[in-house]
């Protein structure tokens, strides 16, 4: 069982940077695959990035490769998403999610979700 709380969203100009944080409470944080998803109004929830339990493996959607970096600090029960070179199309609500089973890019495979944090990138 884990509870997730995102923070770090805000308004930034195109080309700028933000770092999102997801703080977890509960037991055995290191036992979860962690993912970041995003959703814009009227659009499907989209996979952004994920990280394995140990942090040794990371995964990204093609549109953010080279710009976003996911990381985790199991000692602090926190996962991060560093977002650089932001574009207007990155505007969305960003959600942190945890899977107790295995890595997936599909939202339905994640049982635990945060409340989301808004990221707005102006042109």
TIKE-632325 format. One record per residue: residue in one letter; residue number from 1; x, y, z of N, C-alpha, C, O in turn. Coordinates in steps of 0.02 Angstrom, whole numbers, plus 50000, padded with zeros to 5 digits. Atoms other than C-alpha are relative to their C-alpha. Last residue first. Layout:
TIKE-632325
r residuo:A num:NUM n_east:X n_north:Y n_up:Z ca_east:X ca_north:Y ca_up:Z c_east:X c_north:Y c_up:Z o_east:X o_north:Y o_up:Z;
...
END
This chain:
TIKE-632325
r residuo:X num:123 n_east:49961 n_north:49992 n_up:50061 ca_east:50239 ca_north:51496 ca_up:48688 c_east:50028 c_north:50071 c_up:49994 o_east:50062 o_north:50086 o_up:49945;
r residuo:X num:122 n_east:50023 n_north:49947 n_up:50044 ca_east:50181 ca_north:51459 ca_up:48865 c_east:50046 c_north:50007 c_up:49940 o_east:50106 o_north:49992 o_up:49945;
r residuo:X num:121 n_east:49943 n_north:49972 n_up:50036 ca_east:50211 ca_north:51294 ca_up:48952 c_east:49973 c_north:50050 c_up:49949 o_east:49936 o_north:50032 o_up:49904;
r residuo:X num:120 n_east:50021 n_north:49959 n_up:50055 ca_east:50084 ca_north:51243 ca_up:49084 c_east:50061 c_north:50033 c_up:49969 o_east:50099 o_north:50067 o_up:50003;
r residuo:X num:119 n_east:49943 n_north:49971 n_up:50034 ca_east:50115 ca_north:51099 ca_up:49203 c_east:49975 c_north:50038 c_up:49939 o_east:49942 o_north:50010 o_up:49896;
r residuo:X num:118 n_east:50007 n_north:49966 n_up:50064 ca_east:49975 ca_north:51056 ca_up:49323 c_east:50066 c_north:50028 c_up:49976 o_east:50101 o_north:50062 o_up:50013;
r residuo:X num:117 n_east:49976 n_north:49932 n_up:49994 ca_east:50004 ca_north:50929 ca_up:49462 c_east:50002 c_north:50032 c_up:49930 o_east:50024 o_north:50000 o_up:49882;
r residuo:X num:116 n_east:49981 n_north:49963 n_up:50059 ca_east:49911 ca_north:50766 ca_up:49484 c_east:50025 c_north:50070 c_up:50016 o_east:50006 o_north:50100 o_up:50066;
r residuo:X num:115 n_east:50056 n_north:49955 n_up:50019 ca_east:49815 ca_north:50686 ca_up:49627 c_east:50015 c_north:50040 c_up:49937 o_east:49969 o_north:50070 o_up:49909;
r residuo:X num:114 n_east:50003 n_north:49936 n_up:49966 ca_east:49934 ca_north:50539 ca_up:49644 c_east:49944 c_north:50042 c_up:49974 o_east:49907 o_north:50022 o_up:49929;
r residuo:X num:113 n_east:49993 n_north:49937 n_up:50036 ca_east:49898 ca_north:50365 ca_up:49581 c_east:50000 c_north:50060 c_up:50047 o_east:49966 o_north:50060 o_up:50098;
r residuo:X num:112 n_east:49995 n_north:49944 n_up:49954 ca_east:49911 ca_north:50185 ca_up:49641 c_east:50017 c_north:50063 c_up:49962 o_east:50063 o_north:50064 o_up:49921;
r residuo:X num:111 n_east:50054 n_north:50002 n_up:49951 ca_east:49854 ca_north:50030 ca_up:49545 c_east:49997 c_north:50061 c_up:50045 o_east:49945 o_north:50075 o_up:50075;
r residuo:X num:110 n_east:49977 n_north:49966 n_up:49939 ca_east:49957 ca_north:50052 ca_up:49388 c_east:49942 c_north:50007 c_up:50049 o_east:49891 o_north:50035 o_up:50032;
r residuo:X num:109 n_east:49956 n_north:50046 n_up:49963 ca_east:49923 ca_north:49925 ca_up:49250 c_east:50027 c_north:50031 c_up:50064 o_east:50063 o_north:49997 o_up:50102;
r residuo:X num:108 n_east:50041 n_north:50049 n_up:49965 ca_east:49773 ca_north:50024 ca_up:49186 c_east:50042 c_north:49951 c_up:50041 o_east:50015 o_north:49917 o_up:50085;
r residuo:X num:107 n_east:50026 n_north:49976 n_up:49936 ca_east:49886 ca_north:50171 ca_up:49145 c_east:49962 c_north:49947 c_up:50040 o_east:49964 o_north:49948 o_up:50102;
r residuo:X num:106 n_east:50072 n_north:49994 n_up:50000 ca_east:49979 ca_north:50071 ca_up:49011 c_east:49974 c_north:50023 c_up:50068 o_east:49991 o_north:49993 o_up:50119;
r residuo:X num:105 n_east:50016 n_north:49933 n_up:50025 ca_east:50165 ca_north:50099 ca_up:48989 c_east:49926 c_north:50014 c_up:50001 o_east:49904 o_north:50069 o_up:49983;
r residuo:X num:104 n_east:50047 n_north:49995 n_up:50055 ca_east:50204 ca_north:49949 ca_up:49099 c_east:49995 c_north:50072 c_up:49979 o_east:50006 o_north:50118 o_up:50018;
r residuo:X num:103 n_east:49999 n_north:49940 n_up:50041 ca_east:50335 ca_north:49890 ca_up:49222 c_east:49948 c_north:49996 c_up:49944 o_east:49937 o_north:49944 o_up:49914;
r residuo:X num:102 n_east:49949 n_north:49997 n_up:50051 ca_east:50289 ca_north:49750 ca_up:49342 c_east:49995 c_north:50065 c_up:49960 o_east:49944 o_north:50100 o_up:49964;
r residuo:X num:101 n_east:49987 n_north:50063 n_up:50035 ca_east:50188 ca_north:49704 ca_up:49495 c_east:50059 c_north:50005 c_up:49952 o_east:50111 o_north:49974 o_up:49963;
r residuo:X num:100 n_east:49971 n_north:50048 n_up:49954 ca_east:50168 ca_north:49837 ca_up:49629 c_east:50020 c_north:49935 c_up:49966 o_east:50047 o_north:49890 o_up:49998;
r residuo:X num:99 n_east:50021 n_north:50068 n_up:50015 ca_east:50141 ca_north:49975 ca_up:49504 c_east:50035 c_north:49952 c_up:50047 o_east:50097 o_north:49954 o_up:50053;
r residuo:X num:98 n_east:49960 n_north:50056 n_up:49975 ca_east:50151 ca_north:50155 ca_up:49559 c_east:49969 c_north:49934 c_up:49981 o_east:49908 o_north:49925 o_up:49985;
r residuo:X num:97 n_east:50034 n_north:50063 n_up:49990 ca_east:50089 ca_north:50315 ca_up:49479 c_east:50048 c_north:49945 c_up:50020 o_east:50108 o_north:49949 o_up:50005;
r residuo:X num:96 n_east:49954 n_north:50051 n_up:49977 ca_east:50135 ca_north:50499 ca_up:49472 c_east:49960 c_north:49936 c_up:50013 o_east:49904 o_north:49940 o_up:50039;
r residuo:X num:95 n_east:50018 n_north:50045 n_up:49946 ca_east:50021 ca_north:50610 ca_up:49372 c_east:50057 c_north:49951 c_up:50014 o_east:50089 o_north:49926 o_up:49968;
r residuo:X num:94 n_east:49953 n_north:50055 n_up:49994 ca_east:50057 ca_north:50762 ca_up:49264 c_east:49984 c_north:49959 c_up:50062 o_east:49975 o_north:49987 o_up:50117;
r residuo:X num:93 n_east:49996 n_north:50020 n_up:49931 ca_east:49916 ca_north:50877 ca_up:49212 c_east:50044 c_north:49938 c_up:50003 o_east:50032 o_north:49889 o_up:49967;
r residuo:X num:92 n_east:50045 n_north:50053 n_up:49979 ca_east:49958 ca_north:50941 ca_up:49041 c_east:50000 c_north:49996 c_up:50076 o_east:50040 o_north:50029 o_up:50109;
r residuo:X num:91 n_east:50050 n_north:49976 n_up:49953 ca_east:50062 ca_north:51065 ca_up:48941 c_east:49950 c_north:49944 c_up:50015 o_east:49920 o_north:49916 o_up:49969;
r residuo:X num:90 n_east:49991 n_north:50034 n_up:49937 ca_east:50204 ca_north:50971 ca_up:48857 c_east:49948 c_north:50020 c_up:50052 o_east:49944 o_north:49989 o_up:50105;
r residuo:X num:89 n_east:50035 n_north:50064 n_up:50003 ca_east:50138 ca_north:51029 ca_up:48688 c_east:50011 c_north:49956 c_up:50061 o_east:49979 o_north:49904 o_up:50069;
r residuo:X num:88 n_east:50071 n_north:49992 n_up:49986 ca_east:50193 ca_north:51205 ca_up:48734 c_east:49961 c_north:49935 c_up:50000 o_east:49913 o_north:49928 o_up:50038;
r residuo:X num:87 n_east:50036 n_north:49977 n_up:50058 ca_east:50374 ca_north:51144 ca_up:48738 c_east:49926 c_north:50010 c_up:50018 o_east:49902 o_north:49979 o_up:50066;
r residuo:X num:86 n_east:50072 n_north:50010 n_up:50003 ca_east:50492 ca_north:51121 ca_up:48883 c_east:49969 c_north:50033 c_up:49940 o_east:49990 o_north:50087 o_up:49918;
r residuo:X num:85 n_east:50020 n_north:49981 n_up:50068 ca_east:50678 ca_north:51117 ca_up:48852 c_east:49926 c_north:49990 c_up:49988 o_east:49905 o_north:49960 o_up:49939;
r residuo:X num:84 n_east:49962 n_north:49946 n_up:50031 ca_east:50706 ca_north:51028 ca_up:49017 c_east:49974 c_north:50013 c_up:49929 o_east:49939 o_north:49971 o_up:49900;
r residuo:X num:83 n_east:50025 n_north:49983 n_up:50066 ca_east:50592 ca_north:50921 ca_up:49126 c_east:50038 c_north:50061 c_up:49975 o_east:50032 o_north:50116 o_up:50003;
r residuo:X num:82 n_east:49967 n_north:49939 n_up:50022 ca_east:50666 ca_north:50833 ca_up:49277 c_east:49980 c_north:50013 c_up:49928 o_east:49992 o_north:49971 o_up:49885;
r residuo:X num:81 n_east:50000 n_north:49992 n_up:50072 ca_east:50542 ca_north:50703 ca_up:49338 c_east:50030 c_north:50069 c_up:49984 o_east:49997 o_north:50120 o_up:49992;
r residuo:X num:80 n_east:49996 n_north:49935 n_up:50030 ca_east:50572 ca_north:50644 ca_up:49515 c_east:49992 c_north:49996 c_up:49924 o_east:50006 o_north:49945 o_up:49893;
r residuo:X num:79 n_east:49982 n_north:50006 n_up:50070 ca_east:50527 ca_north:50495 ca_up:49623 c_east:49996 c_north:50069 c_up:49969 o_east:49953 o_north:50109 o_up:49988;
r residuo:X num:78 n_east:50018 n_north:49948 n_up:50047 ca_east:50528 ca_north:50503 ca_up:49813 c_east:50023 c_north:49982 c_up:49930 o_east:50078 o_north:49956 o_up:49920;
r residuo:X num:77 n_east:50066 n_north:50019 n_up:50024 ca_east:50530 ca_north:50381 ca_up:49958 c_east:49973 c_north:50050 c_up:49949 o_east:49915 o_north:50070 o_up:49952;
r residuo:X num:76 n_east:50046 n_north:49945 n_up:49987 ca_east:50679 ca_north:50475 ca_up:50030 c_east:49929 c_north:49985 c_up:49978 o_east:49885 o_north:50028 o_up:49983;
r residuo:X num:75 n_east:49991 n_north:49980 n_up:49931 ca_east:50792 ca_north:50322 ca_up:50045 c_east:49953 c_north:50056 c_up:50020 o_east:49935 o_north:50061 o_up:50079;
r residuo:X num:74 n_east:50039 n_north:50045 n_up:49958 ca_east:50718 ca_north:50258 ca_up:49882 c_east:50008 c_north:50016 c_up:50074 o_east:49962 o_north:50003 o_up:50113;
r residuo:X num:73 n_east:49960 n_north:50004 n_up:49940 ca_east:50780 ca_north:50408 ca_up:49787 c_east:49961 c_north:49958 c_up:50049 o_east:49916 o_north:49984 o_up:50084;
r residuo:X num:72 n_east:50032 n_north:50015 n_up:49936 ca_east:50710 ca_north:50398 ca_up:49613 c_east:50051 c_north:49997 c_up:50055 o_east:50109 o_north:49979 o_up:50044;
r residuo:X num:71 n_east:49954 n_north:50027 n_up:49951 ca_east:50750 ca_north:50467 ca_up:49442 c_east:49961 c_north:49984 c_up:50064 o_east:49905 o_north:50007 o_up:50073;
r residuo:X num:70 n_east:50032 n_north:50027 n_up:49941 ca_east:50660 ca_north:50514 ca_up:49282 c_east:50053 c_north:49971 c_up:50046 o_east:50101 o_north:49940 o_up:50023;
r residuo:X num:69 n_east:49963 n_north:50051 n_up:49965 ca_east:50744 ca_north:50627 ca_up:49155 c_east:49962 c_north:49978 c_up:50062 o_east:49945 o_north:50020 o_up:50104;
r residuo:X num:68 n_east:50023 n_north:50018 n_up:49933 ca_east:50656 ca_north:50731 ca_up:49024 c_east:50044 c_north:49946 c_up:50030 o_east:50070 o_north:49904 o_up:49994;
r residuo:X num:67 n_east:50022 n_north:49939 n_up:49965 ca_east:50730 ca_north:50820 ca_up:48873 c_east:49980 c_north:49986 c_up:50072 o_east:49993 o_north:50027 o_up:50116;
r residuo:X num:66 n_east:49949 n_north:49948 n_up:50006 ca_east:50833 ca_north:50688 ca_up:48782 c_east:49982 c_north:50064 c_up:50035 o_east:50025 o_north:50107 o_up:50044;
r residuo:X num:65 n_east:49931 n_north:50025 n_up:49995 ca_east:50682 ca_north:50578 ca_up:48758 c_east:50050 c_north:50055 c_up:49987 o_east:50044 o_north:50094 o_up:49939;
r residuo:X num:64 n_east:49964 n_north:49967 n_up:49945 ca_east:50521 ca_north:50676 ca_up:48786 c_east:50072 c_north:49976 c_up:50007 o_east:50109 o_north:50002 o_up:50049;
r residuo:X num:63 n_east:50006 n_north:49928 n_up:50003 ca_east:50427 ca_north:50641 ca_up:48623 c_east:50038 c_north:50037 c_up:50055 o_east:50049 o_north:50097 o_up:50050;
r residuo:X num:62 n_east:49953 n_north:49971 n_up:50048 ca_east:50490 ca_north:50462 ca_up:48613 c_east:50000 c_north:50077 c_up:50002 o_east:50052 o_north:50108 o_up:49993;
r residuo:X num:61 n_east:50034 n_north:49992 n_up:50064 ca_east:50400 ca_north:50409 ca_up:48772 c_east:50046 c_north:50039 c_up:49953 o_east:50084 o_north:50082 o_up:49975;
r residuo:X num:60 n_east:50028 n_north:49936 n_up:50019 ca_east:50527 ca_north:50366 ca_up:48903 c_east:49959 c_north:49995 c_up:49936 o_east:49975 o_north:49955 o_up:49892;
r residuo:X num:59 n_east:50038 n_north:50005 n_up:50062 ca_east:50591 ca_north:50215 ca_up:49000 c_east:49967 c_north:50067 c_up:49986 o_east:49944 o_north:50101 o_up:50033;
r residuo:X num:58 n_east:50048 n_north:49947 n_up:50011 ca_east:50719 ca_north:50198 ca_up:49138 c_east:49969 c_north:49994 c_up:49931 o_east:49999 o_north:49964 o_up:49886;
r residuo:X num:57 n_east:50029 n_north:49997 n_up:50066 ca_east:50818 ca_north:50051 ca_up:49206 c_east:49948 c_north:50055 c_up:49997 o_east:49908 o_north:50063 o_up:50043;
r residuo:X num:56 n_east:49950 n_north:50018 n_up:50049 ca_east:50939 ca_north:50047 ca_up:49353 c_east:49974 c_north:50004 c_up:49928 o_east:50013 o_north:50009 o_up:49881;
r residuo:X num:55 n_east:49979 n_north:49941 n_up:50037 ca_east:50825 ca_north:50143 ca_up:49469 c_east:50048 c_north:49985 c_up:49944 o_east:50071 o_north:50031 o_up:49911;
r residuo:X num:54 n_east:49933 n_north:49980 n_up:49979 ca_east:50818 ca_north:49994 ca_up:49587 c_east:50022 c_north:50066 c_up:49969 o_east:50072 o_north:50095 o_up:49991;
r residuo:X num:53 n_east:49995 n_north:49997 n_up:49928 ca_east:50631 ca_north:49971 ca_up:49571 c_east:50067 c_north:50026 c_up:50025 o_east:50069 o_north:50067 o_up:50072;
r residuo:X num:52 n_east:50002 n_north:50064 n_up:49966 ca_east:50625 ca_north:50014 ca_up:49387 c_east:50012 c_north:50008 c_up:50075 o_east:50030 o_north:50062 o_up:50098;
r residuo:X num:51 n_east:49936 n_north:50020 n_up:49972 ca_east:50587 ca_north:50186 ca_up:49319 c_east:49991 c_north:49936 c_up:50040 o_east:49942 o_north:49928 o_up:50076;
r residuo:X num:50 n_east:50005 n_north:50048 n_up:49946 ca_east:50449 ca_north:50253 ca_up:49209 c_east:50070 c_north:49980 c_up:50022 o_east:50118 o_north:49988 o_up:49985;
r residuo:X num:49 n_east:49937 n_north:50031 n_up:49979 ca_east:50421 ca_north:50397 ca_up:49090 c_east:49987 c_north:49951 c_up:50056 o_east:49936 o_north:49955 o_up:50090;
r residuo:X num:48 n_east:49944 n_north:49954 n_up:50008 ca_east:50286 ca_north:50491 ca_up:48994 c_east:50066 c_north:49966 c_up:50015 o_east:50112 o_north:49966 o_up:49974;
r residuo:X num:47 n_east:49939 n_north:50019 n_up:49965 ca_east:50137 ca_north:50377 ca_up:48967 c_east:50055 c_north:50049 c_up:49984 o_east:50064 o_north:50069 o_up:49927;
r residuo:X num:46 n_east:49942 n_north:50020 n_up:50038 ca_east:49986 ca_north:50470 ca_up:48901 c_east:50058 c_north:49981 c_up:50046 o_east:50073 o_north:50017 o_up:50094;
r residuo:X num:45 n_east:49943 n_north:49998 n_up:49956 ca_east:49811 ca_north:50490 ca_up:48972 c_east:50060 c_north:49966 c_up:49966 o_east:50054 o_north:49912 o_up:49939;
r residuo:X num:44 n_east:49986 n_north:50060 n_up:49961 ca_east:49695 ca_north:50512 ca_up:48826 c_east:50059 c_north:50012 c_up:50046 o_east:50104 o_north:50051 o_up:50031;
r residuo:X num:43 n_east:49953 n_north:50048 n_up:50028 ca_east:49644 ca_north:50684 ca_up:48767 c_east:50011 c_north:49942 c_up:50047 o_east:49996 o_north:49945 o_up:50107;
r residuo:X num:42 n_east:50026 n_north:50032 n_up:50060 ca_east:49496 ca_north:50799 ca_up:48795 c_east:50045 c_north:49948 c_up:49969 o_east:50029 o_north:49922 o_up:49916;
r residuo:X num:41 n_east:50072 n_north:50003 n_up:50006 ca_east:49589 ca_north:50909 ca_up:48918 c_east:49978 c_north:49970 c_up:49933 o_east:50002 o_north:49989 o_up:49880;
r residuo:X num:40 n_east:50027 n_north:49936 n_up:50020 ca_east:49773 ca_north:50862 ca_up:48925 c_east:49925 c_north:49995 c_up:49993 o_east:49900 o_north:49940 o_up:49981;
r residuo:X num:39 n_east:50064 n_north:49998 n_up:50034 ca_east:49839 ca_north:50710 ca_up:49019 c_east:49979 c_north:50072 c_up:49988 o_east:49979 o_north:50113 o_up:50034;
r residuo:X num:38 n_east:50028 n_north:49933 n_up:50007 ca_east:50010 ca_north:50661 ca_up:49082 c_east:49935 c_north:49997 c_up:49960 o_east:49924 o_north:49952 o_up:49919;
r residuo:X num:37 n_east:50047 n_north:49994 n_up:50055 ca_east:50090 ca_north:50504 ca_up:49150 c_east:49976 c_north:50072 c_up:49995 o_east:49984 o_north:50110 o_up:50043;
r residuo:X num:36 n_east:50031 n_north:49935 n_up:50009 ca_east:50241 ca_north:50474 ca_up:49261 c_east:49956 c_north:49998 c_up:49937 o_east:49977 o_north:49972 o_up:49885;
r residuo:X num:35 n_east:50010 n_north:49969 n_up:50066 ca_east:50288 ca_north:50301 ca_up:49318 c_east:49973 c_north:50070 c_up:50005 o_east:49942 o_north:50089 o_up:50055;
r residuo:X num:34 n_east:50029 n_north:49934 n_up:49997 ca_east:50359 ca_north:50207 ca_up:49467 c_east:49995 c_north:50029 c_up:49930 o_east:50041 o_north:50022 o_up:49889;
r residuo:X num:33 n_east:49984 n_north:49964 n_up:50060 ca_east:50392 ca_north:50020 ca_up:49480 c_east:49963 c_north:50066 c_up:50002 o_east:49904 o_north:50068 o_up:50021;
r residuo:X num:32 n_east:50045 n_north:49979 n_up:50054 ca_east:50363 ca_north:49978 ca_up:49660 c_east:50037 c_north:50024 c_up:49939 o_east:50088 o_north:50060 o_up:49945;
r residuo:X num:31 n_east:50029 n_north:50058 n_up:50034 ca_east:50463 ca_north:49876 ca_up:49787 c_east:49955 c_north:50017 c_up:49942 o_east:49929 o_north:49971 o_up:49910;
r residuo:X num:30 n_east:49951 n_north:50027 n_up:50047 ca_east:50572 ca_north:50023 ca_up:49837 c_east:49974 c_north:49939 c_up:49962 o_east:50005 o_north:49918 o_up:49914;
r residuo:X num:29 n_east:49998 n_north:49959 n_up:50060 ca_east:50420 ca_north:50105 ca_up:49915 c_east:50046 c_north:49971 c_up:49948 o_east:50031 o_north:49972 o_up:49888;
r residuo:X num:28 n_east:49966 n_north:50033 n_up:50057 ca_east:50405 ca_north:49959 ca_up:50036 c_east:49996 c_north:50041 c_up:49935 o_east:49979 o_north:50014 o_up:49883;
r residuo:X num:27 n_east:49946 n_north:50049 n_up:49994 ca_east:50280 ca_north:50029 ca_up:50160 c_east:50029 c_north:49980 c_up:49932 o_east:49994 o_north:49981 o_up:49881;
r residuo:X num:26 n_east:50019 n_north:50070 n_up:49997 ca_east:50177 ca_north:50185 ca_up:50155 c_east:50062 c_north:49956 c_up:50001 o_east:50118 o_north:49979 o_up:50005;
r residuo:X num:25 n_east:50006 n_north:50022 n_up:49931 ca_east:50202 ca_north:50363 ca_up:50101 c_east:49974 c_north:49929 c_up:50001 o_east:49937 o_north:49908 o_up:49956;
r residuo:X num:24 n_east:50039 n_north:50059 n_up:49984 ca_east:50266 ca_north:50419 ca_up:49933 c_east:49999 c_north:49987 c_up:50075 o_east:50049 o_north:49997 o_up:50109;
r residuo:X num:23 n_east:49984 n_north:50026 n_up:49934 ca_east:50324 ca_north:50590 ca_up:49878 c_east:49953 c_north:49943 c_up:50017 o_east:49892 o_north:49950 o_up:50011;
r residuo:X num:22 n_east:50054 n_north:50043 n_up:49978 ca_east:50317 ca_north:50628 ca_up:49693 c_east:50021 c_north:49967 c_up:50065 o_east:50065 o_north:49923 o_up:50065;
r residuo:X num:21 n_east:49985 n_north:50048 n_up:49948 ca_east:50424 ca_north:50771 ca_up:49634 c_east:49938 c_north:49961 c_up:50018 o_east:49882 o_north:49987 o_up:50013;
r residuo:X num:20 n_east:50057 n_north:50026 n_up:49963 ca_east:50417 ca_north:50871 ca_up:49473 c_east:50025 c_north:49949 c_up:50052 o_east:50073 o_north:49913 o_up:50040;
r residuo:X num:19 n_east:49989 n_north:50065 n_up:49970 ca_east:50565 ca_north:50972 ca_up:49414 c_east:49940 c_north:49980 c_up:50041 o_east:49922 o_north:50015 o_up:50089;
r residuo:X num:18 n_east:50034 n_north:50013 n_up:49937 ca_east:50534 ca_north:51114 ca_up:49293 c_east:50022 c_north:49932 c_up:50026 o_east:50041 o_north:49888 o_up:49987;
r residuo:X num:17 n_east:49995 n_north:50064 n_up:49965 ca_east:50633 ca_north:51187 ca_up:49150 c_east:49957 c_north:49999 c_up:50062 o_east:49944 o_north:50051 o_up:50093;
r residuo:X num:16 n_east:49983 n_north:50001 n_up:49930 ca_east:50620 ca_north:51324 ca_up:49019 c_east:49999 c_north:49930 c_up:50030 o_east:49991 o_north:49881 o_up:49994;
r residuo:X num:15 n_east:49928 n_north:50003 n_up:49991 ca_east:50626 ca_north:51317 ca_up:48831 c_east:50023 c_north:49997 c_up:50072 o_east:50082 o_north:49984 o_up:50085;
r residuo:X num:14 n_east:49969 n_north:50049 n_up:50043 ca_east:50447 ca_north:51374 ca_up:48813 c_east:50075 c_north:50004 c_up:50004 o_east:50104 o_north:50059 o_up:50003;
r residuo:X num:13 n_east:49995 n_north:49984 n_up:50071 ca_east:50399 ca_north:51484 ca_up:48958 c_east:50032 c_north:49943 c_up:49962 o_east:50071 o_north:49904 o_up:49989;
r residuo:X num:12 n_east:49932 n_north:49988 n_up:50023 ca_east:50350 ca_north:51410 ca_up:49126 c_east:49997 c_north:50017 c_up:49926 o_east:49954 o_north:49993 o_up:49890;
r residuo:X num:11 n_east:50000 n_north:49966 n_up:50065 ca_east:50191 ca_north:51399 ca_up:49229 c_east:50072 c_north:50017 c_up:49981 o_east:50109 o_north:50046 o_up:50021;
r residuo:X num:10 n_east:50007 n_north:49927 n_up:50004 ca_east:50183 ca_north:51276 ca_up:49372 c_east:49999 c_north:50024 c_up:49929 o_east:49990 o_north:49986 o_up:49882;
r residuo:X num:9 n_east:50029 n_north:49974 n_up:50061 ca_east:50208 ca_north:51098 ca_up:49431 c_east:49995 c_north:50076 c_up:50002 o_east:50002 o_north:50106 o_up:50055;
r residuo:X num:8 n_east:49951 n_north:49971 n_up:50045 ca_east:50327 ca_north:51054 ca_up:49570 c_east:49974 c_north:50027 c_up:49935 o_east:50011 o_north:50056 o_up:49896;
r residuo:X num:7 n_east:49989 n_north:49928 n_up:49991 ca_east:50222 ca_north:50936 ca_up:49675 c_east:50049 c_north:50023 c_up:49947 o_east:50082 o_north:49983 o_up:49914;
r residuo:X num:6 n_east:49957 n_north:49965 n_up:50047 ca_east:50148 ca_north:50761 ca_up:49666 c_east:50007 c_north:50074 c_up:50020 o_east:49963 o_north:50102 o_up:50052;
r residuo:X num:5 n_east:50016 n_north:49929 n_up:50003 ca_east:50079 ca_north:50663 ca_up:49814 c_east:50050 c_north:50034 c_up:49955 o_east:50110 o_north:50035 o_up:49969;
r residuo:X num:4 n_east:49955 n_north:49959 n_up:50040 ca_east:50074 ca_north:50472 ca_up:49814 c_east:49975 c_north:50072 c_up:49997 o_east:49915 o_north:50085 o_up:49989;
r residuo:X num:3 n_east:50034 n_north:49939 n_up:50018 ca_east:50001 ca_north:50349 ca_up:49940 c_east:50050 c_north:50047 c_up:49967 o_east:50107 o_north:50052 o_up:49989;
r residuo:X num:2 n_east:49961 n_north:49939 n_up:50005 ca_east:50067 ca_north:50171 ca_up:49951 c_east:49954 c_north:50058 c_up:49980 o_east:49908 o_north:50049 o_up:49941;
r residuo:X num:1 n_east:50042 n_north:49941 n_up:50000 ca_east:50000 ca_north:50000 ca_up:50000 c_east:50044 c_north:50062 c_up:50000 o_east:50092 o_north:50067 o_up:50039;
END
